Amino acid sequence: MANAKFRVRAVNQAGEVLFSGTKTTLKNGFFEIWLPRGQSITLSVEKGRLVSERRLTTYDGAKTCLTDFRLS
């Protein structure tokens, strides 16, 4: 979905909100969000009533590009 707006929220394991706001996808359908290293984070992506949520980490060796969030 190019140029689509999503509500995005990132919360670390201590409950600190790292990001909460709207992101607009680029022409390729992706958006970027930079998160601090060395944390376990719950990332939520919402579009209307559709939601995708999962836990990710930013430790050494962790994936830096996540492309498999599915809204349901």
Protein Blocks (a to p, Z undefined) as FASTA:
>chain_A
ZZiacddddddfkopafbgcdddddfkopacddddehiacdddddehjbccdddddfbeh
iafbdckbccZZ
